[in-house]
Amino acid sequence: MPKYPEFSGRVIAVTGAAQGIGAATARAFAEQRAHVVLLDIDELGAQQVAAEIRASDGRALAIKIDVADEKSVDHAIAAVVSEFDKLDVLINCAGGYGRLATLEDTTVEEWDRTVALNLRSVFLCCRAAIPHLKKSKAGRIINVASISGRTVFAASSPAYGSSKAAVIQLTRFLAQQLGPAGITANAIAPITTLTRRVAALRTKEDVERIASQVPLRRLATPEDSAQAMLFLASDAASYLNGIVLDVNGGRVMM
Ligand SMILES: NC(=O)c1ccc[n+]([C@@H]2O[C@H](COP(=O)([O-])OP(=O)(O)OC[C@H]3O[C@@H](n4cnc5c(N)ncnc54)[C@H](O)[C@@H]3O)[C@@H](O)[C@H]2O)c1
């Protein structure tokens, strides 16, 4: 029995769904009987996750997108709507950064690439999706920010943290401007999350050190974020608008 039966038949588009938090989110919505569209620049990876979901009796389709490119975004969102005739939920999950760097060490190219991937992407995807979300009875936007956009850690990237802070502010604008149309916009801000990519990058000592600073004494899992997004997209959260859910085990409380 699905926890959120209202998702049956709703169309959920997730960017960055070929791996990590995005893939876990696509799987979680598919388990709730939603129609899931996996949008990713890694077309093959997205197709593989979609095939796994279908093999478990879920409904999933992969479409290629470059979230930083206006034409690609407009084309991909149009393809979602032409396939399903509607769009109910947009989850902006694609994001990340190349390397840890101080501001002095950051090149202009790195800065622009990081801001485009994390911030312009959310602007472009929301702008393309809004006309369709307005026609939904349960329109939702969920933006994946980061603890790096909530506070400053020693080891991060100024371009990344600044972009994620801006994503939070963009979420508030969306909440204010789309609320009258019945659309909610919220964000999540995860701490370091044990995706396969992060697990490969971090040593056992790194993981233990970060976990020791978290009151719950562990890093986040992709499923922790997926569950927070299921809740934000659900009917139970219909009066939550413009909020940030900190998926961080109590590491930073605000
Ligand atoms: N993993 C963490 O520790 C962590 C912590 C806080 C926030 N986040 C945020 O969560 C989100 C997902 O992180 P993750 O670690 O699961 O990511 P990941 O690196 O595992 O996956 C990112 C996905 O985005 C896709 N992608 C990259 N560039 C793209 C583009 N231009 N267009 C479309 N797709 C593109 C990649 O192909 C990949 O499938 C990101 O926004 C990230 O900033 C991650």
The ligand as a Tripos MOL2 file, in Angstrom:
@<TRIPOS>MOLECULE
LIG
   44    48     1     0     0
SMALL
NO_CHARGES

@<TRIPOS>ATOM
      1 N1         25.8190   14.3090   -2.4880 N.am      1 LIG1
      2 C1         25.9310   15.2490   -1.5720 C.2       1 LIG1
      3 O1         26.7160   15.1380   -0.6210 O.2       1 LIG1
      4 C2         25.0620   16.4840   -1.6460 C.ar      1 LIG1
      5 C3         24.9170   17.2750   -0.4940 C.ar      1 LIG1
      6 C4         24.1210   18.4190   -0.5690 C.ar      1 LIG1
      7 C5         23.4670   18.7430   -1.7540 C.ar      1 LIG1
      8 N2         23.6390   17.9600   -2.8550 N.ar      1 LIG1
      9 C6         22.9470   18.3540   -4.0830 C.3       1 LIG1
     10 O2         22.0660   17.3180   -4.4420 O.3       1 LIG1
     11 C7         21.9530   17.2500   -5.8580 C.3       1 LIG1
     12 C8         22.3070   15.8450   -6.3120 C.3       1 LIG1
     13 O3         23.6050   15.5420   -5.8250 O.3       1 LIG1
     14 P1         24.2580   14.1010   -6.0400 P.3       1 LIG1
     15 O4         25.4660   14.0520   -5.1820 O.co2     1 LIG1
     16 O5         23.2060   13.0680   -5.9250 O.co2     1 LIG1
     17 O6         24.7060   14.2730   -7.5530 O.3       1 LIG1
     18 P2         25.5130   13.2980   -8.5320 P.3       1 LIG1
     19 O7         26.7510   13.9950   -8.9320 O.co2     1 LIG1
     20 O8         25.5900   11.9190   -7.9720 O.co2     1 LIG1
     21 O9         24.5080   13.2910   -9.7680 O.3       1 LIG1
     22 C9         24.2490   14.4600  -10.4710 C.3       1 LIG1
     23 C10        23.4570   14.0980  -11.6970 C.3       1 LIG1
     24 O10        23.2520   15.3130  -12.4420 O.3       1 LIG1
     25 C11        23.5450   15.0720  -13.7800 C.3       1 LIG1
     26 N3         23.9810   16.3170  -14.4480 N.ar      1 LIG1
     27 C12        25.1680   16.9360  -14.3160 C.ar      1 LIG1
     28 N4         25.2030   18.0260  -15.1180 N.ar      1 LIG1
     29 C13        24.0110   18.0650  -15.7520 C.ar      1 LIG1
     30 C14        23.4490   18.9430  -16.7180 C.ar      1 LIG1
     31 N5         24.1180   19.9930  -17.1940 N.pl3     1 LIG1
     32 N6         22.1970   18.6980  -17.1530 N.ar      1 LIG1
     33 C15        21.4970   17.6270  -16.6870 C.ar      1 LIG1
     34 N7         21.9780   16.7520  -15.7870 N.ar      1 LIG1
     35 C16        23.2240   16.9760  -15.3250 C.ar      1 LIG1
     36 C17        24.6570   14.0320  -13.7830 C.3       1 LIG1
     37 O11        24.7340   13.3420  -15.0180 O.3       1 LIG1
     38 C18        24.2060   13.1390  -12.6170 C.3       1 LIG1
     39 O12        23.3380   12.1120  -13.0520 O.3       1 LIG1
     40 C19        22.8840   18.3280   -6.4010 C.3       1 LIG1
     41 O13        22.1400   19.4910   -6.6660 O.3       1 LIG1
     42 C20        23.8680   18.5510   -5.2700 C.3       1 LIG1
     43 O14        24.4180   19.8300   -5.3090 O.3       1 LIG1
     44 C21        24.4150   16.8290   -2.8390 C.ar      1 LIG1
@<TRIPOS>BOND
     1     1     2 1
     2     2     3 2
     3     2     4 1
     4     4     5 ar
     5     4    44 ar
     6     5     6 ar
     7     6     7 ar
     8     7     8 ar
     9     8     9 1
    10     8    44 ar
    11     9    10 1
    12     9    42 1
    13    10    11 1
    14    11    12 1
    15    11    40 1
    16    12    13 1
    17    13    14 1
    18    14    15 2
    19    14    16 1
    20    14    17 1
    21    17    18 1
    22    18    19 2
    23    18    20 1
    24    18    21 1
    25    21    22 1
    26    22    23 1
    27    23    24 1
    28    23    38 1
    29    24    25 1
    30    25    26 1
    31    25    36 1
    32    26    27 ar
    33    26    35 ar
    34    27    28 ar
    35    28    29 ar
    36    29    30 ar
    37    29    35 ar
    38    30    31 1
    39    30    32 ar
    40    32    33 ar
    41    33    34 ar
    42    34    35 ar
    43    36    37 1
    44    36    38 1
    45    38    39 1
    46    40    41 1
    47    40    42 1
    48    42    43 1
@<TRIPOS>SUBSTRUCTURE
     1 LIG1         1 GROUP 0 **** ****
